[in-house]
Amino acid sequence: MNRFRRALLGYRRTDVEDAMSLRDARILGLELKADAQRATIEELDGETTTLSGMVLEREREIRVLDQRLREANECHDRSIASLDSITARLEELEAQARGQATRIRMKALREAVEVSKKVKALTDAEIEAGANGAEPEPADESLQAGRVKIEIGPLDDFSQLVGFEDAVGQIGASEISVERFSEGRATLSMNLDQPVDLLRELEELSNVEFKVRRTAADNLILDVDEDQGPEQRAA
């Protein structure tokens, strides 16, 4: 106000009006600036609200995903536990099956030994009866058919007997059974539907080298060559 020059009755009217106009202009400018700032603030508030909504939505999605992850982990843990239980049960059943198979095999072998003892007693009785005057069986028979028995030994172990039994099966014999396996000697019974040169087939198919002690139409007695080592017998 020091800029106003004084007149007769106060300040000059023009100076006062100019100052008021300047004041009004400054007030208007400030109001416009304030309006612009309020618009900016409102815009920022809108963006803040939008971002807050997005953050809340992301947090909700994260909570949902976290819940699903926990459920998946729990399901995985249950699956692992169930798989472990099934595996343990299968191992238990496998052990039981092996034990049962062993018991069945041993029982069959014991029964075969008992049967072989009876058969041997009958065979010895037949041989004794033949020595007392019965007509001897032919010593040389090239072909065998029908029910035939083979006695072979000495064999080193049960696996060698299984290998010889497999060779008999390749000839075409059926109803193969081990009637006796004692002290290394085994007696096998089989049925030949067609006449077969059994000795020749066994010499070709069996890995066991043997010598013929006795041959007949329904009976062969073979002796394993004791000059060959155990490895050669089991070859």
KOLSE-37156 format. One record per residue (C-alpha): residue in one letter; chain; x, y, z. Coordinates in nm, 2 decimals, m for minus. Layout:
N
@residuo: A	cadena: A	px: X	py: Y	pz: Z
...
# end
This chain:
235
@residuo: M	cadena: A	px: 0.00	py: 0.00	pz: 0.00
@residuo: N	cadena: A	px: 0.30	py: 0.23	pz: 0.02
@residuo: R	cadena: A	px: 0.29	py: 0.23	pz: m0.36
@residuo: F	cadena: A	px: m0.04	py: 0.42	pz: m0.35
@residuo: R	cadena: A	px: m0.01	py: 0.79	pz: m0.39
@residuo: R	cadena: A	px: m0.22	py: 0.99	pz: m0.17
@residuo: A	cadena: A	px: m0.49	py: 1.23	pz: m0.31
@residuo: L	cadena: A	px: m0.69	py: 1.50	pz: m0.15
@residuo: L	cadena: A	px: m0.94	py: 1.27	pz: 0.03
@residuo: G	cadena: A	px: m0.72	py: 0.96	pz: 0.05
@residuo: Y	cadena: A	px: m0.55	py: 0.73	pz: m0.20
@residuo: R	cadena: A	px: m0.60	py: 0.77	pz: m0.57
@residuo: R	cadena: A	px: m0.89	py: 0.57	pz: m0.69
@residuo: T	cadena: A	px: m0.72	py: 0.43	pz: m1.00
@residuo: D	cadena: A	px: m0.43	py: 0.29	pz: m0.79
@residuo: V	cadena: A	px: m0.67	py: 0.12	pz: m0.56
@residuo: E	cadena: A	px: m0.88	py: m0.03	pz: m0.84
@residuo: D	cadena: A	px: m0.56	py: m0.16	pz: m1.01
@residuo: A	cadena: A	px: m0.45	py: m0.32	pz: m0.69
@residuo: M	cadena: A	px: m0.79	py: m0.48	pz: m0.64
@residuo: S	cadena: A	px: m0.79	py: m0.61	pz: m1.00
@residuo: L	cadena: A	px: m0.45	py: m0.76	pz: m0.95
@residuo: R	cadena: A	px: m0.56	py: m0.92	pz: m0.62
@residuo: D	cadena: A	px: m0.87	py: m1.06	pz: m0.79
@residuo: A	cadena: A	px: m0.65	py: m1.20	pz: m1.07
@residuo: R	cadena: A	px: m0.42	py: m1.36	pz: m0.83
@residuo: I	cadena: A	px: m0.71	py: m1.50	pz: m0.64
@residuo: L	cadena: A	px: m0.85	py: m1.64	pz: m0.96
@residuo: G	cadena: A	px: m0.52	py: m1.79	pz: m1.06
@residuo: L	cadena: A	px: m0.48	py: m1.95	pz: m0.72
@residuo: E	cadena: A	px: m0.84	py: m2.09	pz: m0.74
@residuo: L	cadena: A	px: m0.77	py: m2.24	pz: m1.09
@residuo: K	cadena: A	px: m0.44	py: m2.38	pz: m0.96
@residuo: A	cadena: A	px: m0.62	py: m2.53	pz: m0.66
@residuo: D	cadena: A	px: m0.89	py: m2.67	pz: m0.89
@residuo: A	cadena: A	px: m0.62	py: m2.83	pz: m1.10
@residuo: Q	cadena: A	px: m0.45	py: m2.97	pz: m0.79
@residuo: R	cadena: A	px: m0.78	py: m3.11	pz: m0.66
@residuo: A	cadena: A	px: m0.84	py: m3.27	pz: m1.00
@residuo: T	cadena: A	px: m0.49	py: m3.42	pz: m0.99
@residuo: I	cadena: A	px: m0.55	py: m3.54	pz: m0.63
@residuo: E	cadena: A	px: m0.89	py: m3.69	pz: m0.73
@residuo: E	cadena: A	px: m0.72	py: m3.86	pz: m1.02
@residuo: L	cadena: A	px: m0.45	py: m3.99	pz: m0.79
@residuo: D	cadena: A	px: m0.71	py: m4.11	pz: m0.54
@residuo: G	cadena: A	px: m0.88	py: m4.30	pz: m0.82
@residuo: E	cadena: A	px: m0.56	py: m4.46	pz: m0.93
@residuo: T	cadena: A	px: m0.48	py: m4.54	pz: m0.57
@residuo: T	cadena: A	px: m0.82	py: m4.70	pz: m0.52
@residuo: T	cadena: A	px: m0.77	py: m4.90	pz: m0.84
@residuo: L	cadena: A	px: m0.42	py: m5.01	pz: m0.73
@residuo: S	cadena: A	px: m0.56	py: m5.10	pz: m0.39
@residuo: G	cadena: A	px: m0.83	py: m5.31	pz: m0.55
@residuo: M	cadena: A	px: m0.57	py: m5.48	pz: m0.76
@residuo: V	cadena: A	px: m0.35	py: m5.55	pz: m0.46
@residuo: L	cadena: A	px: m0.64	py: m5.69	pz: m0.27
@residuo: E	cadena: A	px: m0.73	py: m5.91	pz: m0.57
@residuo: R	cadena: A	px: m0.37	py: m6.03	pz: m0.60
@residuo: E	cadena: A	px: m0.37	py: m6.11	pz: m0.22
@residuo: R	cadena: A	px: m0.69	py: m6.30	pz: m0.26
@residuo: E	cadena: A	px: m0.55	py: m6.50	pz: m0.55
@residuo: I	cadena: A	px: m0.23	py: m6.56	pz: m0.35
@residuo: R	cadena: A	px: m0.43	py: m6.69	pz: m0.06
@residuo: V	cadena: A	px: m0.63	py: m6.92	pz: m0.29
@residuo: L	cadena: A	px: m0.31	py: m7.05	pz: m0.46
@residuo: D	cadena: A	px: m0.15	py: m7.10	pz: m0.11
@residuo: Q	cadena: A	px: m0.45	py: m7.30	pz: 0.00
@residuo: R	cadena: A	px: m0.44	py: m7.51	pz: m0.32
@residuo: L	cadena: A	px: m0.07	py: m7.56	pz: m0.27
@residuo: R	cadena: A	px: m0.12	py: m7.68	pz: 0.09
@residuo: E	cadena: A	px: m0.40	py: m7.92	pz: m0.03
@residuo: A	cadena: A	px: m0.17	py: m8.05	pz: m0.31
@residuo: N	cadena: A	px: 0.11	py: m8.11	pz: m0.06
@residuo: E	cadena: A	px: m0.13	py: m8.29	pz: 0.17
@residuo: C	cadena: A	px: m0.26	py: m8.50	pz: m0.11
@residuo: H	cadena: A	px: 0.10	py: m8.57	pz: m0.22
@residuo: D	cadena: A	px: 0.19	py: m8.67	pz: 0.14
@residuo: R	cadena: A	px: m0.11	py: m8.90	pz: 0.15
@residuo: S	cadena: A	px: m0.02	py: m9.05	pz: m0.18
@residuo: I	cadena: A	px: 0.34	py: m9.12	pz: m0.07
@residuo: A	cadena: A	px: 0.21	py: m9.27	pz: 0.25
@residuo: S	cadena: A	px: m0.03	py: m9.49	pz: 0.06
@residuo: L	cadena: A	px: 0.24	py: m9.59	pz: m0.19
@residuo: D	cadena: A	px: 0.47	py: m9.68	pz: 0.10
@residuo: S	cadena: A	px: 0.20	py: m9.89	pz: 0.25
@residuo: I	cadena: A	px: 0.12	py: m10.07	pz: m0.08
@residuo: T	cadena: A	px: 0.50	py: m10.13	pz: m0.13
@residuo: A	cadena: A	px: 0.54	py: m10.28	pz: 0.21
@residuo: R	cadena: A	px: 0.23	py: m10.50	pz: 0.16
@residuo: L	cadena: A	px: 0.37	py: m10.62	pz: m0.18
@residuo: E	cadena: A	px: 0.70	py: m10.70	pz: m0.03
@residuo: E	cadena: A	px: 0.53	py: m10.89	pz: 0.25
@residuo: L	cadena: A	px: 0.32	py: m11.08	pz: m0.01
@residuo: E	cadena: A	px: 0.63	py: m11.15	pz: m0.22
@residuo: A	cadena: A	px: 0.81	py: m11.29	pz: 0.09
@residuo: Q	cadena: A	px: 0.51	py: m11.51	pz: 0.18
@residuo: A	cadena: A	px: 0.49	py: m11.63	pz: m0.19
@residuo: R	cadena: A	px: 0.86	py: m11.72	pz: m0.19
@residuo: G	cadena: A	px: 0.82	py: m11.91	pz: 0.14
@residuo: Q	cadena: A	px: 0.51	py: m12.09	pz: 0.02
@residuo: A	cadena: A	px: 0.68	py: m12.18	pz: m0.31
@residuo: T	cadena: A	px: 0.98	py: m12.32	pz: m0.11
@residuo: R	cadena: A	px: 0.75	py: m12.52	pz: 0.12
@residuo: I	cadena: A	px: 0.56	py: m12.66	pz: m0.18
@residuo: R	cadena: A	px: 0.89	py: m12.75	pz: m0.36
@residuo: M	cadena: A	px: 1.03	py: m12.92	pz: m0.05
@residuo: K	cadena: A	px: 0.70	py: m13.10	pz: 0.01
@residuo: A	cadena: A	px: 0.70	py: m13.22	pz: m0.35
@residuo: L	cadena: A	px: 1.06	py: m13.33	pz: m0.32
@residuo: R	cadena: A	px: 0.99	py: m13.53	pz: 0.00
@residuo: E	cadena: A	px: 0.69	py: m13.69	pz: m0.16
@residuo: A	cadena: A	px: 0.90	py: m13.77	pz: m0.47
@residuo: V	cadena: A	px: 1.16	py: m13.93	pz: m0.24
@residuo: E	cadena: A	px: 0.90	py: m14.14	pz: m0.07
@residuo: V	cadena: A	px: 0.75	py: m14.25	pz: m0.40
@residuo: S	cadena: A	px: 1.09	py: m14.33	pz: m0.54
@residuo: K	cadena: A	px: 1.17	py: m14.55	pz: m0.24
@residuo: K	cadena: A	px: 0.85	py: m14.75	pz: m0.31
@residuo: V	cadena: A	px: 0.93	py: m14.77	pz: m0.68
@residuo: K	cadena: A	px: 1.29	py: m14.88	pz: m0.61
@residuo: A	cadena: A	px: 1.16	py: m15.15	pz: m0.39
@residuo: L	cadena: A	px: 0.92	py: m15.27	pz: m0.66
@residuo: T	cadena: A	px: 1.20	py: m15.24	pz: m0.92
@residuo: D	cadena: A	px: 1.44	py: m15.44	pz: m0.70
@residuo: A	cadena: A	px: 1.16	py: m15.70	pz: m0.66
@residuo: E	cadena: A	px: 1.12	py: m15.72	pz: m1.03
@residuo: I	cadena: A	px: 1.49	py: m15.75	pz: m1.09
@residuo: E	cadena: A	px: 1.51	py: m16.02	pz: m0.83
@residuo: A	cadena: A	px: 1.22	py: m16.21	pz: m0.99
@residuo: G	cadena: A	px: 1.39	py: m16.18	pz: m1.33
@residuo: A	cadena: A	px: 1.71	py: m16.32	pz: m1.19
@residuo: N	cadena: A	px: 1.51	py: m16.62	pz: m1.06
@residuo: G	cadena: A	px: 1.39	py: m16.72	pz: m1.41
@residuo: A	cadena: A	px: 1.19	py: m16.45	pz: m1.57
@residuo: E	cadena: A	px: 1.27	py: m16.37	pz: m1.92
@residuo: P	cadena: A	px: 1.52	py: m16.08	pz: m1.93
@residuo: E	cadena: A	px: 1.43	py: m15.76	pz: m2.12
@residuo: P	cadena: A	px: 1.61	py: m15.69	pz: m2.44
@residuo: A	cadena: A	px: 1.94	py: m15.52	pz: m2.37
@residuo: D	cadena: A	px: 1.94	py: m15.30	pz: m2.68
@residuo: E	cadena: A	px: 1.63	py: m15.10	pz: m2.78
@residuo: S	cadena: A	px: 1.68	py: m14.81	pz: m3.01
@residuo: L	cadena: A	px: 1.33	py: m14.67	pz: m2.98
@residuo: Q	cadena: A	px: 1.12	py: m14.59	pz: m2.68
@residuo: A	cadena: A	px: 0.75	py: m14.51	pz: m2.66
@residuo: G	cadena: A	px: 0.47	py: m14.48	pz: m2.40
@residuo: R	cadena: A	px: 0.56	py: m14.47	pz: m2.03
@residuo: V	cadena: A	px: 0.94	py: m14.46	pz: m1.99
@residuo: K	cadena: A	px: 1.16	py: m14.41	pz: m1.68
@residuo: I	cadena: A	px: 1.51	py: m14.27	pz: m1.68
@residuo: E	cadena: A	px: 1.75	py: m14.32	pz: m1.38
@residuo: I	cadena: A	px: 2.05	py: m14.09	pz: m1.40
@residuo: G	cadena: A	px: 2.33	py: m14.00	pz: m1.15
@residuo: P	cadena: A	px: 2.53	py: m13.89	pz: m0.97
@residuo: L	cadena: A	px: 2.41	py: m13.53	pz: m1.01
@residuo: D	cadena: A	px: 2.57	py: m13.25	pz: m0.82
@residuo: D	cadena: A	px: 2.26	py: m13.06	pz: m0.72
@residuo: F	cadena: A	px: 1.89	py: m13.00	pz: m0.79
@residuo: S	cadena: A	px: 1.96	py: m12.74	pz: m1.05
@residuo: Q	cadena: A	px: 2.15	py: m13.00	pz: m1.26
@residuo: L	cadena: A	px: 1.84	py: m13.22	pz: m1.23
@residuo: V	cadena: A	px: 1.62	py: m12.93	pz: m1.36
@residuo: G	cadena: A	px: 1.85	py: m12.89	pz: m1.66
@residuo: F	cadena: A	px: 1.83	py: m13.25	pz: m1.75
@residuo: E	cadena: A	px: 1.45	py: m13.24	pz: m1.70
@residuo: D	cadena: A	px: 1.44	py: m12.95	pz: m1.95
@residuo: A	cadena: A	px: 1.63	py: m13.15	pz: m2.20
@residuo: V	cadena: A	px: 1.38	py: m13.43	pz: m2.16
@residuo: G	cadena: A	px: 1.10	py: m13.18	pz: m2.22
@residuo: Q	cadena: A	px: 1.26	py: m13.07	pz: m2.55
@residuo: I	cadena: A	px: 1.24	py: m13.42	pz: m2.68
@residuo: G	cadena: A	px: 0.86	py: m13.41	pz: m2.68
@residuo: A	cadena: A	px: 0.79	py: m13.60	pz: m2.36
@residuo: S	cadena: A	px: 0.48	py: m13.52	pz: m2.16
@residuo: E	cadena: A	px: 0.37	py: m13.59	pz: m1.80
@residuo: I	cadena: A	px: 0.73	py: m13.55	pz: m1.68
@residuo: S	cadena: A	px: 0.77	py: m13.61	pz: m1.31
@residuo: V	cadena: A	px: 1.06	py: m13.67	pz: m1.07
@residuo: E	cadena: A	px: 0.98	py: m13.99	pz: m0.88
@residuo: R	cadena: A	px: 1.31	py: m14.01	pz: m0.69
@residuo: F	cadena: A	px: 1.61	py: m13.79	pz: m0.62
@residuo: S	cadena: A	px: 1.83	py: m13.93	pz: m0.35
@residuo: E	cadena: A	px: 2.21	py: m13.95	pz: m0.29
@residuo: G	cadena: A	px: 2.27	py: m13.77	pz: m0.63
@residuo: R	cadena: A	px: 2.06	py: m14.02	pz: m0.84
@residuo: A	cadena: A	px: 1.73	py: m13.92	pz: m0.99
@residuo: T	cadena: A	px: 1.45	py: m14.12	pz: m1.15
@residuo: L	cadena: A	px: 1.23	py: m13.94	pz: m1.40
@residuo: S	cadena: A	px: 0.90	py: m14.07	pz: m1.53
@residuo: M	cadena: A	px: 0.75	py: m13.95	pz: m1.86
@residuo: N	cadena: A	px: 0.52	py: m14.04	pz: m2.14
@residuo: L	cadena: A	px: 0.63	py: m14.06	pz: m2.51
@residuo: D	cadena: A	px: 0.34	py: m14.03	pz: m2.75
@residuo: Q	cadena: A	px: 0.56	py: m14.13	pz: m3.05
@residuo: P	cadena: A	px: 0.86	py: m14.37	pz: m3.07
@residuo: V	cadena: A	px: 1.18	py: m14.18	pz: m3.00
@residuo: D	cadena: A	px: 1.54	py: m14.27	pz: m3.01
@residuo: L	cadena: A	px: 1.57	py: m14.14	pz: m2.65
@residuo: L	cadena: A	px: 1.94	py: m14.20	pz: m2.61
@residuo: R	cadena: A	px: 2.04	py: m14.02	pz: m2.92
@residuo: E	cadena: A	px: 1.81	py: m13.72	pz: m2.84
@residuo: L	cadena: A	px: 1.95	py: m13.70	pz: m2.49
@residuo: E	cadena: A	px: 2.31	py: m13.71	pz: m2.61
@residuo: E	cadena: A	px: 2.23	py: m13.41	pz: m2.84
@residuo: L	cadena: A	px: 2.01	py: m13.20	pz: m2.60
@residuo: S	cadena: A	px: 2.15	py: m13.27	pz: m2.25
@residuo: N	cadena: A	px: 2.46	py: m13.09	pz: m2.12
@residuo: V	cadena: A	px: 2.53	py: m13.38	pz: m1.89
@residuo: E	cadena: A	px: 2.77	py: m13.64	pz: m2.03
@residuo: F	cadena: A	px: 2.67	py: m13.99	pz: m1.94
@residuo: K	cadena: A	px: 2.73	py: m14.36	pz: m2.00
@residuo: V	cadena: A	px: 2.46	py: m14.61	pz: m2.06
@residuo: R	cadena: A	px: 2.44	py: m14.88	pz: m1.79
@residuo: R	cadena: A	px: 2.11	py: m15.03	pz: m1.90
@residuo: T	cadena: A	px: 1.86	py: m14.97	pz: m2.18
@residuo: A	cadena: A	px: 1.51	py: m15.11	pz: m2.24
@residuo: A	cadena: A	px: 1.19	py: m15.02	pz: m2.41
@residuo: D	cadena: A	px: 1.05	py: m14.86	pz: m2.10
@residuo: N	cadena: A	px: 1.36	py: m14.80	pz: m1.88
@residuo: L	cadena: A	px: 1.70	py: m14.64	pz: m1.91
@residuo: I	cadena: A	px: 1.98	py: m14.63	pz: m1.65
@residuo: L	cadena: A	px: 2.25	py: m14.37	pz: m1.72
@residuo: D	cadena: A	px: 2.56	py: m14.30	pz: m1.52
@residuo: V	cadena: A	px: 2.71	py: m13.95	pz: m1.53
@residuo: D	cadena: A	px: 3.07	py: m13.95	pz: m1.63
@residuo: E	cadena: A	px: 3.25	py: m13.89	pz: m1.30
@residuo: D	cadena: A	px: 3.57	py: m13.79	pz: m1.48
@residuo: Q	cadena: A	px: 3.42	py: m13.45	pz: m1.57
@residuo: G	cadena: A	px: 3.43	py: m13.19	pz: m1.30
@residuo: P	cadena: A	px: 3.13	py: m13.02	pz: m1.13
@residuo: E	cadena: A	px: 3.15	py: m12.72	pz: m1.37
@residuo: Q	cadena: A	px: 3.13	py: m12.95	pz: m1.67
@residuo: R	cadena: A	px: 2.83	py: m13.14	pz: m1.52
@residuo: A	cadena: A	px: 2.65	py: m12.81	pz: m1.46
@residuo: A	cadena: A	px: 2.74	py: m12.66	pz: m1.80
# end
